[in-house]
Amino acid sequence: MATHSTAVVAHAGNNPFLRVVAALSTLAGWSSAAMIVIAVGITCQMIFVRFVLSASTYWQTEAVTYLVIAATLVGLPYVQRLRGHVNVDLIPLALSARARFALAVFTSVLSIAIVSVMLWFGYEYWHFAWDRGWRSDTIWAVPLWIPYLALPIGFGLLLLQLIADLVAVLTGIDKPFSLE
């Protein structure tokens, strides 16, 4: 029996920019999923080492924490592409097509501005950790620029997806708020 998905996906049409951004967002989604799987594997290994072998662990908790945070940040553009974020469409449904278009452009520009600020400060924080050679205060002493790299990558890819969403609405490839 065939099933049909009701998921709304950002349209790319034949626009090369939109197709590249869609591919990058999908790659980010797969990378995020891989990080979650690796984190689960490390957690299982940690449980085995602690409770079966009665040995201590020193890097597993930190690695799992960094992987889950990175998966969350790197997965942002994929969730945006699938329109998976919480969406309240009561106001867009009540508006005329022209007002809905204006609201979509306004909210897209506002989202782009906010994510741009987050990208700037995320990059600045990552660069600061890189430049100063920061390390975690644990026995593993991870160079912090490695986990902090998820900030500019995640927000940078999210920014690209938001710009692609705006371009799709402005060019008529996608409908405002994906409403017909």
C-alpha positions as CSV (number, residue, x, y, z in Angstrom):
1,M,0.0,0.0,0.0
2,A,1.4,3.3,-1.0
3,T,1.6,6.2,1.4
4,H,1.8,9.9,0.7
5,S,3.9,12.3,2.6
6,T,2.3,15.6,3.7
7,A,5.7,17.2,4.3
8,V,6.2,20.6,2.7
9,V,9.6,21.0,1.1
10,A,11.0,24.3,-0.2
11,H,10.8,24.3,-4.0
12,A,13.9,24.8,-6.1
13,G,12.5,24.6,-9.6
14,N,15.2,25.0,-12.2
15,N,17.0,27.8,-10.4
16,P,20.7,26.7,-10.0
17,F,21.1,28.7,-6.8
18,L,18.1,27.2,-5.1
19,R,19.2,23.7,-6.2
20,V,22.7,24.1,-4.8
21,V,21.3,25.5,-1.5
22,A,18.8,22.6,-1.4
23,A,21.7,20.1,-1.9
24,L,23.8,21.8,0.8
25,S,20.8,21.7,3.2
26,T,20.2,18.1,2.5
27,L,23.9,17.3,3.0
28,A,23.7,19.1,6.3
29,G,20.7,17.1,7.3
30,W,22.5,13.8,6.5
31,S,25.6,15.1,8.4
32,S,23.4,16.0,11.4
33,A,21.8,12.5,11.4
34,A,25.3,10.9,11.2
35,M,26.4,12.9,14.2
36,I,23.4,11.7,16.2
37,V,24.1,8.1,15.2
38,I,27.8,8.5,16.2
39,A,26.7,10.0,19.5
40,V,24.4,7.1,20.2
41,G,27.2,4.7,19.4
42,I,29.6,6.5,21.7
43,T,27.0,6.4,24.5
44,C,26.5,2.7,24.1
45,Q,30.3,2.2,24.2
46,M,30.5,4.4,27.3
47,I,27.8,2.3,29.1
48,F,29.6,-0.9,28.2
49,V,33.0,0.4,29.4
50,R,31.5,1.7,32.7
51,F,29.1,-1.0,33.7
52,V,30.5,-4.1,32.1
53,L,34.2,-3.5,32.2
54,S,34.0,-1.4,35.3
55,A,36.5,1.0,33.8
56,S,36.5,4.8,33.7
57,T,35.6,6.9,30.7
58,Y,37.1,10.3,30.1
59,W,36.3,11.5,26.6
60,Q,32.9,10.0,25.8
61,T,30.6,12.4,27.7
62,E,32.3,15.5,26.2
63,A,32.3,14.0,22.7
64,V,28.5,13.2,22.9
65,T,27.8,16.7,24.1
66,Y,29.7,18.3,21.3
67,L,28.2,16.0,18.7
68,V,24.6,16.6,19.8
69,I,25.1,20.4,19.8
70,A,26.8,20.3,16.4
71,A,24.0,18.0,15.1
72,T,21.4,20.6,16.2
73,L,23.2,23.5,14.6
74,V,24.2,21.8,11.4
75,G,20.7,20.4,11.0
76,L,19.0,23.8,11.1
77,P,19.0,24.4,7.3
78,Y,17.6,20.9,6.6
79,V,14.7,21.5,9.0
80,Q,14.1,24.9,7.4
81,R,14.1,23.3,4.0
82,L,11.5,20.8,5.1
83,R,9.5,23.5,6.9
84,G,9.9,21.5,10.1
85,H,10.1,24.4,12.5
86,V,7.0,25.3,14.5
87,N,4.7,27.2,12.2
88,V,1.5,29.1,13.2
89,D,-0.3,30.0,10.0
90,L,-3.4,31.5,11.4
91,I,-2.5,35.0,10.4
92,P,-1.2,34.1,6.8
93,L,-4.4,32.1,6.2
94,A,-6.6,35.1,7.2
95,L,-4.7,37.5,4.8
96,S,-5.3,38.2,1.2
97,A,-2.7,36.9,-1.3
98,R,-1.0,40.3,-1.6
99,A,-0.8,40.8,2.2
100,R,0.4,37.2,2.7
101,F,3.2,37.9,0.1
102,A,4.2,41.1,2.0
103,L,4.2,39.3,5.3
104,A,6.3,36.5,3.9
105,V,8.9,38.9,2.6
106,F,9.0,40.8,5.8
107,T,9.4,37.7,8.0
108,S,12.0,36.3,5.6
109,V,14.1,39.6,5.7
110,L,13.7,39.7,9.5
111,S,14.8,36.1,9.9
112,I,17.8,36.7,7.5
113,A,18.8,39.7,9.6
114,I,18.6,37.8,12.9
115,V,20.5,34.8,11.6
116,S,23.1,37.1,10.1
117,V,23.8,38.6,13.5
118,M,24.0,35.1,15.0
119,L,26.4,34.0,12.2
120,W,28.6,37.0,12.8
121,F,28.9,36.4,16.6
122,G,29.2,32.6,16.1
123,Y,32.1,33.2,13.6
124,E,33.7,35.7,16.0
125,Y,33.4,33.3,18.9
126,W,34.9,30.4,16.8
127,H,37.7,32.6,15.6
128,F,38.4,33.8,19.1
129,A,38.8,30.2,20.3
130,W,41.0,29.4,17.2
131,D,43.2,32.5,17.7
132,R,43.7,32.0,21.4
133,G,44.1,28.2,21.2
134,W,41.4,27.5,23.7
135,R,41.0,24.0,25.0
136,S,38.3,22.4,27.1
137,D,39.1,22.1,30.8
138,T,38.9,18.3,30.8
139,I,41.5,15.6,30.7
140,W,40.7,15.2,27.0
141,A,41.5,18.9,26.4
142,V,39.8,19.3,23.1
143,P,40.8,22.3,21.0
144,L,37.5,24.3,21.3
145,W,37.6,25.7,17.8
146,I,36.6,22.2,16.6
147,P,33.2,22.0,18.4
148,Y,32.7,25.8,18.0
149,L,33.0,25.4,14.2
150,A,29.4,24.2,14.3
151,L,28.3,27.8,15.0
152,P,29.4,29.5,11.8
153,I,28.7,26.4,9.7
154,G,25.2,25.9,11.0
155,F,24.1,29.5,11.0
156,G,25.9,30.1,7.6
157,L,23.9,27.2,6.0
158,L,20.7,28.3,7.7
159,L,21.3,31.8,6.3
160,L,21.8,30.4,2.8
161,Q,18.5,28.4,3.1
162,L,16.6,31.5,4.3
163,I,17.9,33.5,1.4
164,A,17.0,30.7,-1.0
165,D,13.5,30.6,0.6
166,L,13.1,34.4,0.0
167,V,14.4,34.1,-3.6
168,A,11.9,31.3,-4.2
169,V,9.0,33.4,-3.0
170,L,10.2,36.5,-4.9
171,T,10.6,34.6,-8.1
172,G,7.3,32.8,-7.8
173,I,8.9,29.4,-7.5
174,D,7.4,28.9,-4.0
175,K,4.2,30.3,-2.5
176,P,4.4,32.5,0.6
177,F,4.3,30.3,3.7
178,S,3.9,27.4,1.3
179,L,0.1,28.1,1.2
180,E,-1.8,27.6,-2.1
